[in-house]
C-alpha cells in the first residue's frame, strides 16, 4: 500500500459527511496525488476530489 504524509493510503476507506446519491457514505481511495480518486463502495462510482477539499468533506474510519 502506498502511504503519504497525511496518513492516507490506497485502499483506505473514508466516510463522507454527506451521503452519496445511492445512499452510501463509504468511499475507498483508489489513487493518491494532488487529486485523490475515490470509488463509492455501494455503486462503484469514481470521483476525483482535490486534496484540499478531501479533509473538509471526508473522515477517516
TORTIZA-766202 format. One record per residue: residue in one letter; x, y, z of N, C-alpha, C in turn. Coordinates in nm, 4 decimals. Layout:
<sites>
SITE  aa        nu        nv        nw       cau       cav       caw        cu        cv        cw
SITE   a         X         Y         Z         X         Y         Z         X         Y         Z
...
</sites>
This chain:
<sites>
SITE  aa        nu        nv        nw       cau       cav       caw        cu        cv        cw
SITE   x    0.0831   -0.1188    0.0000    0.0000    0.0000    0.0000    0.0873    0.1249    0.0000
SITE   x    0.0479    0.2211   -0.0808    0.1177    0.3480   -0.0878    0.0622    0.4413    0.0186
SITE   x    0.1479    0.5002    0.0990    0.1055    0.5917    0.2049    0.1698    0.7269    0.1816
SITE   x    0.1047    0.8345    0.2281    0.1627    0.9672    0.2112    0.1714    1.0392    0.3449
SITE   x    0.2171    1.1632    0.3436    0.2433    1.2387    0.4663    0.1168    1.2691    0.5463
SITE   x    0.0005    1.2680    0.4833   -0.1252    1.2978    0.5522   -0.1859    1.1751    0.6192
SITE   x   -0.1203    1.0613    0.6067   -0.1709    0.9392    0.6670   -0.2718    0.8661    0.5807
SITE   x   -0.2849    0.9065    0.4556   -0.3756    0.8391    0.3630   -0.3005    0.7283    0.2906
SITE   x   -0.3723    0.6240    0.2532   -0.3111    0.5181    0.1738   -0.4153    0.4611    0.0784
SITE   x   -0.3675    0.4054   -0.0315   -0.4578    0.3435   -0.1280   -0.5261    0.2251   -0.0625
SITE   x   -0.6550    0.2118   -0.0847   -0.7317    0.1038   -0.0242   -0.7986    0.1435    0.1069
SITE   x   -0.7620    0.2607    0.1611   -0.8216    0.3078    0.2858   -0.9673    0.3472    0.2614
SITE   x   -1.0531    0.3198    0.3586   -1.1948    0.3540    0.3472   -1.2216    0.4831    0.4233
SITE   x   -1.2906    0.5765    0.3567   -1.3258    0.7046    0.4153   -1.4770    0.7155    0.4272
SITE   x   -1.5232    0.7950    0.5229   -1.6659    0.8186    0.5410   -1.6947    0.9633    0.5045
SITE   x   -1.7888    0.9848    0.4124   -1.8226    1.1213    0.3728   -1.9221    1.1806    0.4721
SITE   x   -1.9170    1.3122    0.4849   -2.0079    1.3812    0.5766   -2.1507    1.3838    0.5216
SITE   x   -2.1615    1.3887    0.3880   -2.2920    1.3898    0.3209   -2.3032    1.2615    0.2392
SITE   x   -2.4135    1.1874    0.2511   -2.4254    1.0622    0.1744   -2.4296    1.0854    0.0235
SITE   x   -2.3804    0.9875   -0.0508   -2.3855    0.9892   -0.1966   -2.5302    0.9689   -0.2404
SITE   x   -2.5597    0.9943   -0.3649   -2.6952    0.9802   -0.4185   -2.7499    0.8386   -0.3994
SITE   x   -2.6626    0.7394   -0.4034   -2.7052    0.5998   -0.3893   -2.7385    0.5645   -0.2436
SITE   x   -2.7049    0.6538   -0.1495   -2.7374    0.6300   -0.0092   -2.6188    0.5896    0.0766
SITE   x   -2.5078    0.5541    0.0147   -2.3894    0.5123    0.0896   -2.3034    0.6344    0.1231
SITE   x   -2.2282    0.6255    0.2328   -2.1332    0.7318    0.2630   -1.9921    0.6762    0.2843
SITE   x   -1.9659    0.5554    0.2335   -1.8339    0.4943    0.2441   -1.7652    0.4945    0.1075
SITE   x   -1.6391    0.5385    0.1056   -1.5616    0.5511   -0.0169   -1.4252    0.4870    0.0030
SITE   x   -1.3676    0.4291   -0.1026   -1.2348    0.3689   -0.0991   -1.1401    0.4528   -0.1839
SITE   x   -1.0194    0.4783   -0.1321   -0.9191    0.5544   -0.2064   -0.8568    0.4629   -0.3124
SITE   x   -0.8607    0.5089   -0.4378   -0.8030    0.4332   -0.5485   -0.6653    0.4876   -0.5851
SITE   x   -0.6498    0.6212   -0.5874   -0.5250    0.6839   -0.6310   -0.4959    0.8058   -0.5455
SITE   x   -0.3686    0.8237   -0.5084   -0.3244    0.9399   -0.4331   -0.2351    1.0265   -0.5203
SITE   x   -0.2607    1.1554   -0.5191   -0.1807    1.2529   -0.5924   -0.2264    1.3901   -0.5464
SITE   x   -0.2122    1.4924   -0.6314   -0.2639    1.6236   -0.5937   -0.4169    1.6177   -0.5889
SITE   x   -0.4753    1.5334   -0.6727   -0.6170    1.4993   -0.6641   -0.6251    1.3555   -0.6151
SITE   x   -0.7276    1.3257   -0.5384   -0.7443    1.1907   -0.4860   -0.8660    1.1284   -0.5525
SITE   x   -0.8493    1.0083   -0.6045   -0.9571    0.9382   -0.6737   -1.0222    0.8418   -0.5751
SITE   x   -1.1551    0.8518   -0.5641   -1.2327    0.7701   -0.4716   -1.3364    0.6891   -0.5470
SITE   x   -1.3694    0.5710   -0.4929   -1.4750    0.4874   -0.5505   -1.5794    0.4623   -0.4436
SITE   x   -1.7074    0.4833   -0.4767   -1.8175    0.4572   -0.3842   -1.8260    0.3069   -0.3595
SITE   x   -1.8386    0.2677   -0.2338   -1.8424    0.1246   -0.2011   -1.9757    0.0594   -0.2366
SITE   x   -2.0792    0.1383   -0.2614   -2.2108    0.0818   -0.2924   -2.2336    0.0707   -0.4432
SITE   x   -2.2126    0.1806   -0.5166   -2.2470    0.1812   -0.6594   -2.1254    0.1863   -0.7516
SITE   x   -2.0045    0.1903   -0.6972   -1.8781    0.1900   -0.7729   -1.8565    0.3135   -0.8600
SITE   x   -1.9222    0.4243   -0.8288   -1.8972    0.5493   -0.8986   -1.7587    0.6004   -0.8595
SITE   x   -1.6836    0.6512   -0.9580   -1.5494    0.7018   -0.9323   -1.5521    0.8537   -0.9422
SITE   x   -1.4953    0.9214   -0.8412   -1.4883    1.0675   -0.8407   -1.3464    1.1111   -0.8064
SITE   x   -1.3104    1.2317   -0.8536   -1.1820    1.2928   -0.8220   -1.2076    1.4105   -0.7293
SITE   x   -1.1359    1.4150   -0.6180   -1.1531    1.5216   -0.5205   -1.0173    1.5880   -0.4983
SITE   x   -1.0110    1.7221   -0.5070   -0.8845    1.7893   -0.4756   -0.8446    1.7613   -0.3305
SITE   x   -0.7152    1.7475   -0.3070   -0.6641    1.7138   -0.1743   -0.7115    1.8126   -0.0682
SITE   x   -0.7185    1.9423   -0.1014   -0.7604    2.0441   -0.0048   -0.9039    2.0223    0.0426
SITE   x   -0.9916    1.9799   -0.0478   -1.1322    1.9611   -0.0126   -1.1588    1.8270    0.0556
SITE   x   -1.0672    1.7325    0.0372   -1.0874    1.5987    0.0924   -1.1053    1.6021    0.2435
SITE   x   -1.0228    1.6804    0.3121   -1.0267    1.6808    0.4580   -1.1489    1.7531    0.5130
SITE   x   -1.2135    1.8377    0.4324   -1.3379    1.9022    0.4761   -1.4598    1.8135    0.4520
SITE   x   -1.4542    1.7297    0.3484   -1.5710    1.6521    0.3079   -1.5713    1.5078    0.3577
SITE   x   -1.4539    1.4574    0.4006   -1.4441    1.3166    0.4387   -1.3743    1.3006    0.5729
SITE   x   -1.4007    1.1869    0.6378   -1.3339    1.1492    0.7626   -1.2746    1.0112    0.7463
SITE   x   -1.1638    0.9864    0.8147   -1.1047    0.8526    0.8131   -1.1861    0.7615    0.9033
SITE   x   -1.1858    0.6328    0.8702   -1.2531    0.5347    0.9572   -1.1466    0.4567    1.0307
</sites>
